[in-house]
Amino acid sequence: MLCAMPSVHVDLEERSYPVLVATGLLKEAGESIKETGIPVLRAAIISDETVAGFHGHALIESLEKAGFHPTLHTVPAGEASKSMNHAEALAREMIRAGHDRKSMVVALGGGVVGDLAGFVAAIFYRGIPFVQIPTTIVAQVDSSVGGKTGINVGEGKNLLGAFHQPRLVIVDPETLRTLPDREFREGFAEAIKHAAIRDRPMLDSLAALDPQTRDVPAELIARNIAIKARIVEEDEHETRDLRALLNFGHTIGHGIEASLPYGEILHGEAISLGIRAALFLSERHAGLPPDESQQVMRLLKKFELPWILPERITTRTIMEKLARDKKFSSGAIRFVVLERLGQAKVVDTITAQDLEAAIAHLRS
């Protein structure tokens, strides 16, 4: 079955895995997982309460049909669930349900669930296999691939975590139809990011979409996944600058996201603001033509993503959050800029004053 489905292969030697992308794939998840040869029968499905209500029954039925013994474990929907308290609670619940090192985790949900479930899988009995079934645009085009797992702490986002690659990623675009409008639109910030750093023609493909529909072509999702897969293959643990390119828009974006109570601004919304700030700095420090910046800005506006910083977020708060960000190396700022659309690079010449100027730009 695996070879007959559209897929992107993530080549990481013994940690390699396929990403399957096809409408209706959720109902075939059990057979798809079975064909990977993961040598377990017990499966702990980790989801949030909202997604489980929409898709939990179909996944349980599919897993049982394929011979697995699933249990369902849920957390409240929202960024606040990416915490050590919830990770511990899930792990203890899994132990009480009879799971051990011969079990696997199946993450069913958006980026929050994927990060949290992956982290639980990485630490449960010192690491068990897990499968990603992303149900949001953000998760489908970005966070479900690459093996980054993590939780948040009061000092910042994703500061605790582990690299733990999934054994399989199952992407069913049909699950996007159950998303609220705001959660649907926010995910396109990550797709716009991919196009900006690596695939300029994809900007035209995104411009051709009608945001009022939920018809997102599987081919477009797979195209995004392929961009991330190729970068991850070259720099799995972000020890070189290549994987850091995926942080375009994320430096200031994460600072903005962490400046408000978790969930008050969605990840993609914060990244949209971060992209606008990064375009501003790209024009001034990398020679990005203003008309190319405007092409990206038109897409952010097309998907109704924010581009004006809320007044209640102070520059000082953002800068304090930035100082704790993982993208700072020995105190130096590693910032992703565009020379041209599709051509990104990491520089260490951006100063704190430059960041403050970019934040001020977001208020205009």
N, C-alpha and C positions, 0 to 999 in steps of 0.2 A: 504493500500500500504506500509506504513512504516514497519509493522511487516514482510512483505514478502521480504524485501531487506536486504542485508548484512549490519550490523550496529554495532557500538560500543556505549554503553550507558555511558554517563558521569553522575554519580550519585551525585548530589549536592542538595538533598532534593527538595525544591520548585524551585530551579534553574537548575534542571536536564534537559538534552536534549540528543537526539540521533545524532550520526554522521553516515550518510549513505554513503556507498562506493560502487559504481557500474559503469561500463562503460555505457555511454548513459544517465546518470541520469540528465544531464543538461536540456534535452528536457522535463523531467518530473518534473522539479523543482517546477512549479506552484502547481501541485497536491500534491507534498510532503509537501510543505509549508502549503497548505490548510488543510491537515490532521493533522497538529500540533494543530490546533484550535486557532491559533493566531487571536484575535478578531479585525482585521483591514482589510480594503480592499485597502487602498492606500499604494503603495510601492515606495520608493525612491531607485533606483539602483545606487550605487556609484561604479565607475569603473575607470580605466585609459583609455586614448585614444586608446592605442594599443589593450588591451584586449576587450574593447567595440567593436572595429572593427571586431574582430574575433567572439565574443560570445554574444554581446549585443542583437542582433536581436532575436536569439534563445530564450534567457531568457525572453525578453519582450513578445514574442509570447506565451511562456509557461505560464507566469503569467496572461496574458489576457485571455487565454483559461480557466484558473482556476477561473476567475471572479475577478481578482485583477486589479487595475488601476495604472500601473507603469509609472514613469518618470525616465529618464536617466540623470545622472549627472557625468561628467568626470573631471579628473585632468590629467596633463601631467604624462607620465610614469616615474618612477624613485623615488629614496629615497627623493629627494628634495621636493616632494609633501607632505611629512609627516611634515607639518608645521602648526602653528596656523593660518597663513594667509589663507591657503587652507581650514582648518577646518571651519573658519568663513565664507569664501566664499561659501562653500557647504551648510552650515546651512542657510545662507540668501537666496541662490538659492532655497532651499527646501521650505522655507517660501513663497517665491514668486510663487512657483508652487502649493501652496495650501496645503502643508503638515502641520500637527500639531501633537498633542499627540496621535491621533488615526491613525497614520501612522506607517510604519516600514521601516527600512533600510535593503537593501540586498546588501552585499558586494560581488562584482564580480571581482576577481583578485588575485594577489599575496599577500605577507606579508605586503607590503606598503599599499595597498588598504584595506586589512583587519584591520590593526591597525588604519588607519585613519577613515575608515567608522565606526568601532566600537566605536571610540572616539566620533565621531559626534553623533552616536546613544545614547551614554551615557549622552551627555550634551544637546541634542535637546529636548526642553520642559522638561528638567530635567530627561530625559531618556525615550527612546521608544524601542520596541523590534527590534532585528536585526538577520539576517540570514547570515551565511558565505557560500560562494561558492568559495573555493580556486582553483586557476588555475595553481599554481606552486608547485614543490616538497616541497620547504620550507614551504609553507602555508598548503599544504595537510597533511604533516606528523607532523607539529609542530604548527605554529603560529595561525591557525584557531581554535584551541581547547585550552580552558583554561581561556578565558575571559580577558586576558591582552590586553588593547588597549592603544594607545599612539601616541605621536608626538615627533619630535626632536626639540632641540633648539641648538644654537651655542655652548653651553657648553657641549653637549653630546646627546647621542641617547636615546630616550624613557624616557626622564626625566619628561615629563608631560603626565599624562594619568589617566586611571581609570580601575577598575575591572568591567567589564560589560559582563556577559556571553551571548553567542548567544542562540537563542531558537532552532536552528537547524543548522547543518553543512552538506552540500551536496558536496560530493567529486566525481567528474567524471574524472577518469584517462585519458579519451580521450582528455581532454583539454590540456594535456601536449604536445600533438603533434604539437601545434602551437608555442611552446617556441623556441627561439633561443638556439643554443647549449650551450652557456655559462650559460644562465639562467637555462637551464635544469640541467646541471651538478652541479651547486653550491648547489642545494637543498640536494644533497646526504650527505653533511656535517652534516646536522641535523639527517639524518637517521643513519649515522655512530655514531654520538653522542649517540643516543638512544641505539644502540646495545652495545656501550662501557660501558654505565652506568648500563644497566638493562638486556640485552639479548644477551649474547655472541654468541649463535648459529646464531643470525641474521647476524653476520659478514660473515658467510659462504653463507647465502642467498644473501647478497649484492655482494659478490665476484662472484656469479654465474650469475649475470646480465651482459648483453652486453650493455655498455654505448652508443654504436652506434645506438641502436634501441630506440624506445620510448615505449617499452612494459614493463611497470611497473605493476606487478600483483596487483590487488585490495587487495588481501590478505596481501601482504607486507605492503601496505599503512595502512591497518586496524591494522596490528600488531604494527606499530609505534604509531598510534593513541591510541591504548590500553595502551601502556606504559605511554604515557603522561596523559591519562585519569585517570589511577590509582593513579599517583602521585598528580595530581590536586585534586582529591577527598579527599586525606589525608591532603592537605596543600593548600587550594584554594588561600589564600592571601599571601602566602610565609612568614608566621609568624614563621615557624619552618624551620629546615634545609632540610626537605624532598624535597620540590619543588625547592629549590636551586640546587639540583642535576642536574636539567635541564640546569643549567648554565655551565656545563662542556665545556671548550673551549671558553666560552663567555666573561670571564673577560678581558683577554688580547685581545681576538678577537674584542670586542666592542671598546677597546682602539685603535686598529689598524684601524677599520672602521671609527672611529670618527676623526682620524688623517689626513684624506684626505677629499676633498670635497665630500659631500654625493653622492653616486652612482659611484664614480670612482673605488672603489673596492666593489664588491657585498657582501651581508651579508654572504652568505655561504663561499665565498672565505676568508673573514676575520676570520670566525669561523674555517676554515681549519687550518689557521696559529695558531689560539688560541688553537686548539686541539693538534697540535704538541708541543706547549709550555707547555700545561697541561700534556702531556705525559712525557716530560722532567722532570717536577717537581714531577710527580707521581713516577718516578723511584727513584728520590733522596729523597723524603720525605714520600713515602707510600710503598716503596718496590715493585713497579710494575716491573715484569720481563721484561728485554729489548726485548725478543722475542715477548712478547705480545704487546709492543709498536710498534714493526715492523709490526705486523699483521694489526694494524690500519693504519700505514703509507702506507702500500701497497694499502689499499683501497683508501686513499686520492689520491694517484698517479694514481690508476686505473681510477678514475673519473676526472683526470686531474685537480685536485684542487691544489692551490698554497701551497708550503711548505717552500719557501724562502722569507723572508721579503724584500719588495722593498727598495732599498738603500735610497730613498728620505724621508723615514719615520724615524725620529730620535727617539731614546729611550726616550729622554726628553719629546717629544710631547706625546708619548704613555703614559708615567707615569703621565703627567698632566691630560690627559683624564681619566685615571684610577681613579685618586683621586676624581673625580666627579661621579663615577659610583655608581649605586644603590646597587651594591653588596658589598660596603664598609659600615660597620655598626659601627657608632661612631668612625670612623677613622681606624678601624681594618679591615684587609683584610680577607674576607671569600672566600676561594678558594676550588674548587672541584677537588679532586684527585681520582685516581683509585688505589685500592690495588691489584686487579686483574681485568681482563676484566669481565664486568658484575657486579662489586662490587665497587661502588663509595661512597665517603663520603666527608663531608665538614670539612675543618680544618681552624684554625686561627693561624697556626704556620708559614705560608708563609710570609716572610719579603719583604720589598721593594727591598732589595738586591737580593733576590731570583727571583723576577719578572724581574729585570734587567738582571740577568743571563739567564733567559728563553728567553728574547727578544734577547740577544746576540746569543743564540743558533739558533734562527730563521735566523740569517745571515750566518750560516755555511752551 
